[in-house]
């Protein structure tokens, strides 16, 4: 329990799912011997309870303008591509991409674990201006990573996507949203609270009925 990062060369769907259920959030890492899975049992987690959701005035205006629509699983492969393009140095490579695609394709066969993509689409241009990929376990949702447009006309689209996703999760009776590392300012501005590893795992197990 003194460590946070571990590694494995097991890229099976079953192993990835068991890691996720145990509270690990997995990325990947390049080594001289090839790409390895990099599960992390974080020291701290950012968790959003929907009653704590904060909506800024700029996002409130975007909500009233009704220029964007939130979609789920409408452009899964496109969302993966946009994420890789947006982040020059990222962990979404080769084996990990294939793993996520396979998990997505097999999601209908599983009740206890589903990979999803979330897209914020401009109603005028049909352009995807923000999005993310994550997974559902029971009534919890965990974000892996995402992207947002840098175009001026889509300013604050990333925050709008987060707010609309929070509303979607609340409307569908999710218990919590795990946003992973708490160090990004936008997470606390959204209303997240920071949980220590032990406190998070206690709550996580209850939410998953483990």
C-alpha positions as a printed Julia matrix, in Angstrom:
210×3 Matrix{Float64}:
   0.0    0.0     0.0
   3.04   2.29   -0.03
   3.12   2.19   -3.83
   0.74   3.7    -6.36
   2.01   2.5    -9.75
   2.29  -1.11  -10.86
   2.82  -2.68  -14.26
   1.75  -5.76  -16.18
   2.08  -7.29  -19.63
  -1.4   -8.8   -19.31
  -3.63  -6.97  -21.81
  -6.66  -9.21  -21.38
 -10.12  -7.7   -20.98
 -10.76  -9.74  -17.83
  -7.64  -8.47  -16.07
  -8.38  -4.84  -16.98
 -11.91  -5.14  -15.61
 -10.73  -6.69  -12.34
  -8.23  -3.85  -11.92
 -10.97  -1.27  -12.5
 -13.27  -2.94   -9.98
 -10.48  -2.87   -7.39
 -10.1    0.92   -7.8
  -7.09   1.01  -10.13
  -7.08   3.44  -13.04
  -4.85   2.05  -15.78
  -2.8    3.87  -18.37
   0.24   2.57  -20.29
   3.99   3.09  -20.45
   6.62   2.56  -23.12
   9.6    0.44  -22.08
  12.58  -0.87  -24.03
  10.8   -4.21  -24.13
   7.51  -2.78  -25.37
   4.32  -1.21  -24.08
   3.11  -2.28  -20.63
  -0.14  -1.7   -18.8
   0.32   0.78  -15.94
  -2.38   0.33  -13.29
  -2.39   3.01  -10.59
  -3.97   2.8    -7.18
  -3.89   6.51   -6.54
  -3.02   8.18   -3.26
  -5.93  10.59   -3.78
  -9.06  10.65   -5.95
 -11.35  13.43   -7.17
 -14.98  12.41   -6.72
 -18.07  14.34   -7.78
 -21.33  14.01   -5.9
 -23.94  15.51   -8.18
 -25.47  17.69   -5.47
 -22.12  19.52   -5.36
 -22.0   20.27   -9.1
 -20.98  23.87   -9.75
 -22.04  25.55  -12.99
 -20.23  28.79  -13.88
 -22.05  31.74  -15.42
 -20.3   31.15  -18.77
 -21.53  27.56  -18.88
 -25.02  28.62  -17.75
 -25.13  30.89  -20.79
 -24.06  28.05  -23.09
 -26.81  25.88  -21.61
 -29.4   28.55  -22.41
 -28.06  29.04  -25.94
 -28.66  25.36  -26.66
 -25.94  25.23  -29.35
 -24.56  21.85  -28.31
 -25.86  18.33  -27.72
 -24.36  15.66  -25.48
 -24.24  12.2   -27.05
 -23.18   8.84  -25.67
 -21.4    6.29  -27.86
 -22.16   8.09  -31.1
 -18.53   8.43  -32.24
 -16.4    6.07  -30.19
 -13.49   5.63  -32.61
 -13.56   9.33  -33.5
 -13.31  10.27  -29.83
 -10.28   8.01  -29.36
  -8.66   9.58  -32.42
  -9.35  13.15  -31.25
  -7.88  12.4   -27.84
  -4.67  11.01  -29.36
  -4.42  13.97  -31.74
  -5.01  16.58  -29.03
  -2.48  15.19  -26.56
   0.95  14.91  -28.19
   2.34  12.84  -25.33
  -0.33  10.37  -24.27
  -0.74   6.83  -23.0
  -3.44   5.83  -25.49
  -1.24   3.69  -27.73
  -1.31   0.45  -29.72
  -2.32  -2.29  -27.29
  -4.34   0.08  -25.13
  -6.37   1.35  -28.08
  -7.11  -2.22  -29.15
  -8.06  -3.16  -25.59
 -10.54  -0.27  -25.33
 -12.05  -1.08  -28.71
 -12.49  -4.72  -27.74
 -14.03  -3.75  -24.4
 -16.38  -1.36  -26.19
 -17.45  -4.02  -28.69
 -18.08  -6.55  -25.92
 -19.9   -4.11  -23.61
 -23.34  -5.39  -24.63
 -22.36  -8.85  -23.37
 -21.54  -7.53  -19.89
 -23.78  -6.05  -17.24
 -21.03  -5.22  -14.76
 -18.6   -3.23  -16.94
 -19.09  -0.97  -19.95
 -16.69   1.29  -21.84
 -18.38   4.41  -23.2
 -17.5    7.5   -25.17
 -19.05  10.89  -24.49
 -19.31  13.52  -27.22
 -20.33  17.17  -27.17
 -21.5   17.97  -30.68
 -22.14  21.41  -32.19
 -25.72  21.51  -33.44
 -24.77  23.78  -36.35
 -21.67  22.1   -37.77
 -22.1   18.56  -36.33
 -18.47  18.91  -35.17
 -17.39  17.06  -32.03
 -15.96  19.87  -29.9
 -15.3   17.96  -26.66
 -15.42  14.41  -25.47
 -14.04  11.7   -23.26
 -13.78   7.96  -22.75
 -14.51   6.2   -19.5
 -16.18   3.17  -17.96
 -19.28   2.27  -16.02
 -19.22  -0.24  -13.17
 -22.53  -0.72  -11.4
 -23.79   2.83  -10.75
 -20.36   4.48  -10.89
 -18.64   6.22  -13.78
 -14.86   6.69  -14.09
 -13.23   9.11  -16.54
 -10.1    7.96  -18.34
  -9.3   11.05  -20.39
 -10.76  13.52  -22.84
 -10.26  16.49  -25.11
 -11.83  19.82  -26.04
 -11.6   22.11  -29.04
  -9.14  24.99  -28.96
 -11.25  27.05  -31.37
 -12.38  30.37  -29.93
 -15.97  29.86  -31.04
 -16.11  26.76  -28.86
 -14.68  28.34  -25.74
 -15.73  26.53  -22.53
 -16.99  23.53  -24.53
 -14.91  21.18  -22.38
 -16.51  22.44  -19.17
 -19.96  22.3   -20.76
 -19.37  18.66  -21.68
 -18.49  17.89  -18.06
 -21.58  19.66  -16.73
 -23.91  17.93  -19.19
 -22.31  14.58  -18.41
 -22.81  15.17  -14.69
 -26.47  15.93  -15.34
 -26.8   12.8   -17.47
 -25.25  10.62  -14.77
 -27.47  12.13  -12.08
 -30.6   11.64  -14.19
 -29.64   7.99  -14.65
 -29.22   7.46  -10.89
 -25.45   7.05  -10.74
 -23.96   7.08   -7.25
 -20.72   8.9    -8.02
 -18.33  10.07  -10.68
 -14.66   9.15  -10.22
 -12.49  11.71  -12.0
  -9.16  10.23  -10.91
  -6.27  12.53  -10.08
  -7.44  15.6    -8.13
  -4.61  17.92   -9.15
  -6.3   19.62  -12.12
  -8.05  22.83  -11.09
 -11.09  22.23  -13.28
 -12.12  19.22  -11.2
 -12.38  21.17   -7.97
 -14.08  24.04   -9.82
 -16.64  21.51  -11.03
 -17.4   20.62   -7.41
 -15.25  17.55   -6.81
 -14.06  16.61   -3.36
 -10.68  15.0    -2.69
 -10.63  11.56   -1.07
  -7.6    9.81    0.36
  -6.93   6.35   -1.04
  -8.39   4.54    1.98
 -11.5    6.75    2.16
 -12.06   6.41   -1.58
 -11.73   2.62   -1.51
 -14.21   2.37    1.38
 -16.74   4.37   -0.57
 -15.9    2.6    -3.85
 -16.55  -0.85   -2.37
 -19.9    0.27   -0.97
 -20.9    1.8    -4.31
 -20.01  -1.44   -6.11
 -21.6   -3.58   -3.36
 -18.34  -5.49   -2.85
